[in-house]
Every structure is written in C-alpha cells, then in structure tokens.
Amino acid sequence: MDVDIIFKIAAIGILTAIIGQVLKQTGKDEISTLATLAGLIIVLIMVLNLIADLFTSLKTIFNF
C-alpha cells in the first residue's frame, strides 16, 4: 500500500474542513454540511475501491 493514498485522504479532509469553516463563517450552514458530506463520500469511495482491490488480490492468491 502506498503512502500516497494516505496523503490524498488527508488532503481531502483538510480541504473539506477549510471549506466547511469558510462556509459557516459566511452563514451558509446548509451548504457547509453538504460540502462536508461530499468530502466524506469521496473518501468512502476511495476506501471502497481499495477494499475491492484487496478482495481481488486475495481471490487470485487463493485461486477462488
């Protein structure tokens, strides 16, 4: 597993936090919540792809 994916997830988290705080300061709480939710969904998709790759490798290793 590359360290690159950890940096990508951290960068998305930091950007989401900054965007959320800026939107809350301007009074757009609903959009801030949607931006945070979008960041969470992006990270979950990345993690699900990694899990799918893991199951694919396990399948090939054990010849299922």
N, C-alpha and C positions, 0 to 999 in steps of 0.2 A: 504494500500500500504506500502510495506516495504521500509525502508531507504536503504536496501541492493542494490536495483536496481539503486538508485542514485549514490551510490559508484561505482558500476560496470560501469556505463556510464562515470563517472568522470575518472576512471582508464583507460578506453579505450581512452578517449580524451587526457589524459596526455601522455600515451604511443604513441599514434599517433603523437602528437606534437613532442615528443622527436625523434622518428624515422624519421619524416619529416625533422627536423633540421639537424640530423646527415647525412641523405642522401643528403641534399642540400649543406652541407659543403664539402662533397666528390665529388660534381659536378654531381650528378645523380638526376637532377631535375625531369625528367620524372617519375622515379621510386618513387620519393618522392610524386609526385602528385597522383600516383596510390595507394601508401600506405595510404595517407590521405583519398582518395576516399573509400578505403576498410574499414577504420575505420568508416567513415560516414555510409556506407551501413550496417555494423554490428549494429550500434546504431539504425538505422532506422528499422531494422528487430526486434530488441528488443522492440522498441516502438510500432510497429505494432502488435506484439504479445500481448502487454498489452492492446491495444485498442480492439483487438479481444476478450480478456478475459472480458473487460468491457461490450461489447455488449452482450456477452453470459450471464453475470450476470444480465444485465438489462432485457434480454429476459426471464430469469427464474423468476425474481422478478415480472414482469408484466404479466406473463403467455401468452406470444405470441407464 
